[in-house]
């Protein structure tokens, strides 16, 4: 048997043993761990290819010691196996981080009405997961490059020189790095969270997704507004659910001076108390201003979240409009004109009144 045939047989046996090891892991270890652990079972299932590759690397590494290879061939094979092993570790680390975040978020429900705590943890976990995944990938690629002499020497010389090439690379990566650090700062300070009601650039919507470099805002009419992460650290915006989802809805009425404020207040209070949207916290009706021809009335009513507050405001407007039309039609806004007759017209009216044709007022 020549040297190449012996080498081929040794590597075939190593691959066969690696495949046999995977079958044992899949049929015995995986089932046993899945029953006892919520972490290791999904991790092995999700990193199936990485585990298979790791077993092949171990088998080929053992075969390289037995096979009759030259020194250069052995060094080349071991270097390829080392690169593959680093890639396997990177894949497993990213999958482990993803599974750990998913298990952590199981304890928090987003489908409940009071989901402030859940939104805090979901936002922080998702951002840190993306940052951690990027760091793991960067470390993996760096470890692979550091095993290559030419690339390692070039990297060291580039770092030491800090010349024009380093400046160009730094300027090119500035937006990416700014958004990366903004993501870390946003995860710590949390000015926004998943499902927060915000007003950005004059648009009202909910935070649907927080990515590594951008935020997706779901506008009320189902459009999507894509905003860079750095925007929320550098520009002002409104967050309606920062510490509490409760909001006070405002309804403005402009009525005639003849309106009966006590009757209007009683009717508005009846409407609010009868509504299922009111959270039984805040209600008020106040005369806030006098205009030239109308009286400005402000009604305040609170609700559990922004959507319910908007619907409550619409309901108050609808019922108060029906009330004014039916019970206080004189309170609807109107303009008054005073017409003064000329002297000739007054004499003509007096003659008609003397003849009994026209009845004068007073």
C-alpha positions as CSV (number, residue, x, y, z in Angstrom):
1,X,0.0,0.0,0.0
2,X,1.5,3.3,-1.1
3,X,1.6,6.5,1.0
4,X,-1.3,8.3,-0.7
5,X,-3.7,5.3,-0.4
6,X,-2.8,4.9,3.2
7,X,-3.5,8.6,3.8
8,X,-6.8,8.5,2.0
9,X,-8.0,5.5,4.0
10,X,-7.0,7.1,7.3
11,X,-8.9,10.3,6.4
12,X,-12.0,8.3,5.2
13,X,-12.0,6.4,8.5
14,X,-11.7,9.7,10.4
15,X,-14.7,11.1,8.4
16,X,-16.7,7.9,9.1
17,X,-16.0,8.1,12.9
18,X,-17.0,11.8,12.8
19,X,-20.3,11.0,11.2
20,X,-20.8,8.2,13.7
21,X,-20.1,10.6,16.5
22,X,-22.7,13.0,15.2
23,X,-25.3,10.2,15.0
24,X,-24.6,9.4,18.7
25,X,-25.0,13.0,19.6
26,X,-28.2,13.4,17.6
27,X,-30.0,10.3,18.8
28,X,-28.7,10.0,22.4
29,X,-27.2,13.2,23.8
30,X,-29.6,15.6,22.0
31,X,-32.7,13.8,23.2
32,X,-31.4,13.5,26.7
33,X,-30.4,17.1,27.0
34,X,-33.6,18.4,25.3
35,X,-35.7,16.9,28.1
36,X,-33.6,18.5,30.9
37,X,-32.4,21.8,29.5
38,X,-34.1,24.6,27.6
39,X,-30.7,26.0,26.5
40,X,-28.4,23.1,25.4
41,X,-31.0,21.3,23.4
42,X,-32.0,24.2,21.1
43,X,-28.3,25.2,20.9
44,X,-27.3,21.8,19.6
45,X,-30.3,21.8,17.2
46,X,-29.5,25.2,15.8
47,X,-25.8,24.6,15.5
48,X,-26.1,21.3,13.8
49,X,-23.8,22.2,10.9
50,X,-21.2,23.8,13.3
51,X,-21.2,20.6,15.5
52,X,-20.8,18.4,12.5
53,X,-17.9,20.5,11.2
54,X,-16.3,20.5,14.7
55,X,-16.4,16.7,14.8
56,X,-14.9,16.5,11.3
57,X,-12.2,18.9,12.4
58,X,-11.4,16.7,15.4
59,X,-11.3,13.6,13.3
60,X,-9.1,15.1,10.6
61,X,-6.8,16.6,13.3
62,X,-6.3,13.1,14.7
63,X,-5.9,11.7,11.2
64,X,-3.2,14.3,10.4
65,X,-1.1,12.9,13.2
66,X,-1.3,9.4,12.0
67,X,-1.2,9.9,8.2
68,X,2.2,9.9,6.5
69,X,2.1,13.5,5.5
70,X,5.0,15.9,5.0
71,X,5.8,18.7,7.4
72,X,4.4,21.3,5.0
73,X,1.3,19.3,4.2
74,X,0.6,18.8,7.9
75,X,1.1,22.5,8.7
76,X,-1.2,23.5,5.9
77,X,-3.9,21.1,6.9
78,X,-3.7,22.1,10.6
79,X,-4.0,25.8,9.6
80,X,-7.1,25.1,7.5
81,X,-8.5,23.1,10.4
82,X,-7.7,26.0,12.8
83,X,-9.6,28.5,10.6
84,X,-12.5,26.1,10.4
85,X,-12.5,25.7,14.2
86,X,-12.5,29.5,14.7
87,X,-15.5,29.7,12.3
88,X,-17.3,27.0,14.3
89,X,-16.7,28.8,17.6
90,X,-18.1,32.0,16.1
91,X,-21.2,30.3,14.8
92,X,-21.8,28.6,18.2
93,X,-21.2,31.8,20.1
94,X,-23.7,33.8,18.0
95,X,-26.3,31.0,18.3
96,X,-25.8,30.7,22.0
97,X,-26.3,34.5,22.4
98,X,-29.5,34.3,20.3
99,X,-31.0,31.4,22.3
100,X,-30.1,33.0,25.6
101,X,-31.9,36.2,24.7
102,X,-34.9,34.2,23.5
103,X,-35.0,32.3,26.8
104,X,-34.6,35.5,28.8
105,X,-37.5,37.2,27.0
106,X,-39.9,34.3,27.6
107,X,-40.6,35.7,31.1
108,X,-42.0,38.9,29.6
109,X,-45.2,39.3,27.7
110,X,-45.8,42.0,25.2
111,X,-49.5,41.2,24.6
112,X,-50.7,42.6,27.9
113,X,-52.0,46.1,28.4
114,X,-49.4,47.1,31.0
115,X,-46.2,46.0,29.2
116,X,-43.8,48.7,30.3
117,X,-41.4,46.2,32.0
118,X,-41.6,43.8,29.1
119,X,-40.8,46.6,26.6
120,X,-37.8,47.6,28.7
121,X,-36.3,44.1,28.7
122,X,-37.1,43.4,25.0
123,X,-35.5,46.7,23.8
124,X,-32.4,46.2,25.9
125,X,-32.0,42.6,25.1
126,X,-32.5,43.0,21.3
127,X,-30.0,45.9,21.0
128,X,-27.4,44.2,23.2
129,X,-27.9,41.0,21.2
130,X,-27.2,42.8,17.9
131,X,-24.2,44.6,19.3
132,X,-22.9,41.3,20.9
133,X,-23.4,39.4,17.6
134,X,-21.5,42.1,15.7
135,X,-18.7,41.9,18.2
136,X,-18.5,38.1,18.1
137,X,-18.3,38.3,14.3
138,X,-15.6,40.9,14.5
139,X,-13.6,38.9,17.0
140,X,-13.9,35.8,14.9
141,X,-12.8,37.5,11.7
142,X,-9.9,39.1,13.5
143,X,-8.8,35.8,15.0
144,X,-8.9,34.2,11.5
145,X,-6.9,37.1,10.0
146,X,-4.4,37.0,12.9
147,X,-3.5,33.4,11.9
148,X,-2.3,34.6,8.5
149,X,1.2,36.0,8.7
150,X,0.9,38.4,5.8
151,X,-2.4,39.9,7.0
152,X,-1.1,40.1,10.6
153,X,2.0,42.0,9.6
154,X,0.0,44.3,7.4
155,X,-2.4,45.1,10.2
156,X,0.3,45.8,12.6
157,X,2.2,48.1,10.2
158,X,-1.0,49.9,9.3
159,X,-1.9,50.4,13.0
160,X,1.7,51.7,13.8
161,X,1.9,54.0,10.8
162,X,-1.6,55.6,11.4
163,X,-1.2,57.2,8.0
164,X,-3.6,58.4,5.3
165,X,-5.0,54.9,4.8
166,X,-6.0,54.6,8.4
167,X,-7.6,58.1,8.2
168,X,-9.6,57.1,5.2
169,X,-10.8,53.9,6.9
170,X,-11.7,55.8,10.0
171,X,-13.7,58.4,8.1
172,X,-15.5,55.7,6.1
173,X,-16.5,53.8,9.3
174,X,-17.5,56.9,11.2
175,X,-21.3,56.6,10.5
176,X,-21.2,52.9,11.3
177,X,-19.3,53.4,14.6
178,X,-21.5,56.3,15.5
179,X,-24.7,54.2,15.1
180,X,-23.0,51.3,16.9
181,X,-22.1,53.4,20.0
182,X,-25.6,55.1,19.8
183,X,-27.1,51.6,20.0
184,X,-25.1,50.7,23.1
185,X,-26.1,54.1,24.7
186,X,-29.7,53.6,23.7
187,X,-29.7,50.1,25.3
188,X,-28.4,51.6,28.5
189,X,-30.4,54.8,28.8
190,X,-33.5,53.6,26.8
191,X,-35.0,56.8,25.5
192,X,-37.2,54.6,23.3
193,X,-38.3,51.0,23.6
194,X,-40.1,48.5,21.5
195,X,-43.8,49.4,21.0
196,X,-43.3,53.0,22.4
197,X,-45.6,55.6,21.0
198,X,-43.4,58.4,19.6
199,X,-43.6,61.4,17.4
200,X,-40.6,61.7,15.0
201,X,-40.3,64.3,12.4
202,X,-44.0,65.2,12.8
203,X,-45.2,61.6,12.3
204,X,-47.0,59.6,15.1
205,X,-46.4,55.9,15.4
206,X,-45.0,53.0,17.4
207,X,-41.5,51.6,17.5
208,X,-41.7,48.4,15.6
209,X,-38.0,47.3,15.4
210,X,-34.7,48.5,16.7
211,X,-31.8,47.4,14.5
212,X,-28.1,47.7,14.8
213,X,-28.0,51.0,12.9
214,X,-31.7,52.0,12.4
215,X,-35.1,52.2,14.0
216,X,-38.3,51.3,12.3
217,X,-41.4,53.4,13.2
218,X,-44.8,51.9,12.3
219,X,-46.9,55.0,11.4
220,X,-50.6,54.9,12.3
221,X,-51.6,54.5,8.6
222,X,-49.3,51.4,8.3
223,X,-46.4,53.3,6.7
224,X,-42.9,52.6,8.0
225,X,-40.4,55.4,8.9
226,X,-36.8,54.4,8.9
227,X,-34.7,56.5,11.3
228,X,-30.9,56.2,12.1
229,X,-30.1,55.2,15.7
230,X,-28.0,58.3,16.1
231,X,-31.1,60.5,15.5
232,X,-32.6,59.5,18.9
233,X,-29.4,60.5,20.7
234,X,-28.9,63.8,18.8
235,X,-32.4,65.2,17.9
236,X,-35.5,66.0,20.1
237,X,-38.5,63.8,19.7
238,X,-41.7,63.0,21.7
239,X,-42.1,59.7,23.5
240,X,-45.7,59.3,24.8
241,X,-45.0,56.0,26.7
242,X,-41.6,56.8,28.3
243,X,-42.5,56.0,31.9
244,X,-46.3,55.4,31.6
245,X,-48.6,54.6,28.8
246,X,-51.4,56.7,30.3
247,X,-52.3,59.9,28.3
248,X,-54.7,62.8,28.9
249,X,-56.8,63.4,25.8
250,X,-57.8,67.1,25.0
251,X,-61.0,68.1,23.3
252,X,-61.4,71.7,22.3
253,X,-64.9,73.2,21.8
254,X,-65.8,76.6,20.4
255,X,-69.4,77.6,21.4
256,X,-71.5,80.7,21.5
257,X,-71.6,82.9,24.6
258,X,-75.1,81.8,25.2
259,X,-73.9,78.3,26.2
260,X,-74.8,76.9,29.6
261,X,-71.5,75.8,31.0
262,X,-72.9,73.8,34.0
263,X,-75.2,71.9,31.7
264,X,-72.4,71.3,29.2
265,X,-70.0,70.1,32.0
266,X,-72.7,67.7,33.3
267,X,-73.3,66.2,29.9
268,X,-69.5,65.9,29.2
269,X,-69.0,64.2,32.5
270,X,-71.9,61.8,31.8
271,X,-70.4,60.9,28.4
272,X,-66.9,60.3,29.8
273,X,-68.1,58.2,32.7
274,X,-70.2,56.1,30.4
275,X,-67.3,55.4,28.1
276,X,-65.3,52.1,28.4
277,X,-62.2,53.9,27.1
278,X,-61.9,56.2,30.2
279,X,-59.5,55.0,32.9
280,X,-61.5,56.8,35.7
281,X,-58.5,59.0,36.5
282,X,-58.8,62.5,35.0
283,X,-61.8,64.5,33.8
284,X,-62.2,68.3,33.7
285,X,-64.1,70.9,31.7
286,X,-62.8,74.4,31.7
287,X,-63.4,77.7,29.9
288,X,-59.9,78.5,28.7
289,X,-60.4,81.6,26.5
290,X,-62.8,84.2,25.1
291,X,-62.6,84.9,21.4
292,X,-64.4,87.6,19.4
293,X,-67.4,85.5,18.6
294,X,-67.0,82.2,20.5
295,X,-66.1,80.8,23.9
296,X,-63.2,78.3,24.0
297,X,-63.9,75.3,26.2
298,X,-61.3,72.6,26.9
299,X,-62.3,69.0,28.1
300,X,-59.6,66.7,29.6
301,X,-60.1,63.0,29.9
302,X,-57.4,60.3,30.5
303,X,-57.0,56.8,29.0
304,X,-54.6,53.9,29.4
305,X,-52.7,54.4,26.2
306,X,-52.5,56.7,23.1
307,X,-54.8,54.7,20.9
308,X,-57.6,54.6,23.5
309,X,-57.1,58.3,24.2
310,X,-57.6,59.1,20.6
311,X,-60.7,57.1,20.3
312,X,-62.0,58.6,23.6
313,X,-61.5,62.1,22.2
314,X,-63.5,61.2,19.0
315,X,-66.3,59.7,21.1
316,X,-66.6,62.9,23.3
317,X,-66.7,65.1,20.2
318,X,-69.4,63.0,18.5
319,X,-71.7,62.9,21.6
320,X,-71.2,66.6,22.5
321,X,-72.1,67.6,19.0
322,X,-75.3,65.6,19.1
323,X,-76.1,67.2,22.6
324,X,-75.5,70.8,21.4
325,X,-77.7,70.3,18.3
326,X,-80.5,68.8,20.3
327,X,-80.5,70.4,23.8
328,X,-78.5,73.7,23.3
329,X,-78.9,74.8,19.6
330,X,-78.3,78.4,20.7
331,X,-74.9,77.4,21.9
332,X,-73.6,76.6,18.4
333,X,-71.3,79.3,17.1
334,X,-73.1,82.1,15.2
335,X,-72.4,85.6,14.1
336,X,-74.5,88.6,15.1
337,X,-75.2,91.6,12.9
338,X,-76.9,94.9,13.9
339,X,-78.7,96.6,11.0
340,X,-79.6,100.3,11.4
341,X,-82.3,101.7,9.1
342,X,-81.9,105.1,7.3
343,X,-84.2,108.1,8.2
344,X,-86.3,107.7,5.0
345,X,-86.8,104.0,5.7
346,X,-87.9,104.9,9.3
347,X,-90.5,107.4,8.0
348,X,-91.8,104.9,5.5
349,X,-92.1,102.3,8.3
350,X,-94.0,104.8,10.5
351,X,-96.5,105.5,7.7
352,X,-97.1,101.8,7.2
353,X,-97.5,101.4,11.0
354,X,-100.1,104.2,11.1
355,X,-102.1,102.5,8.4
356,X,-101.9,99.2,10.4
357,X,-99.9,97.5,7.7
358,X,-96.7,97.2,9.7
359,X,-96.3,96.6,13.4
360,X,-93.4,98.5,14.9
361,X,-91.3,96.9,17.6
362,X,-91.6,98.1,21.2
